[in-house]
Amino acid sequence: MINYKDKEYVCHLDWGFELIRGKWKAVLLCHLSEGSKRFLELQRITGNVSQKVLNEQLKQLEEDGFITKTIYPEVPPRVEYNLTEKGNEIVPALKIVESWSIKHFPDSKKESE
């Protein structure tokens, strides 16, 4: 068993998935791999997920060391999110899952298509 933040995990895989679990975390990580994004860009990418949920997901990713949040001293303040080295390291694994999904569910289409 692995103990982390007062929770027990069966193995490292269980713990690793806990860090990216949630409807939006993996999606956010993949889109941030393309470069810096501002909050509203991320909100649009996620289909206009609520501000509260997006803030929570971003905060958790930041606390777990996957992303950084940079606040620029401007009026109005500009905030950008970027992947850390740790965040960049998980992207290839997420892309493999994405490729697997495309391969095994080729008939699924985006609603926008």
Phi, psi and omega in degrees: 000147178243131177253130179209125180050050177062024175235151178252139179236144183295319183202179180295328177296315178301314180294318179299316178294328177301322182293331181248008179290149183124149187298329190250344187301309181296321179297315179298317180298316180297317181288327177288341177293343178277350179135178181304143176223147175267166185304311183295327175298316180294324178295320178294317180301322183272016178073036180060044173304153183299151180300321181298311182295315180298316177301317180297314181296315179296319180297317179295318178297323178291315180298326180273003173083016180274331182224162171241152178241122180247124178253120181268135183283073179234169175240117353289159182298139176256131180238131178234147178246139179220155174284146171271180175300318178300319178295317178298327182291333182272343183303315179303322178294321179292323178293327176296317178297319178298315179297319177301316180298317179296318181295316187268349178227055186293338181277351179287139182233150174292147179297333182284348181275000000 
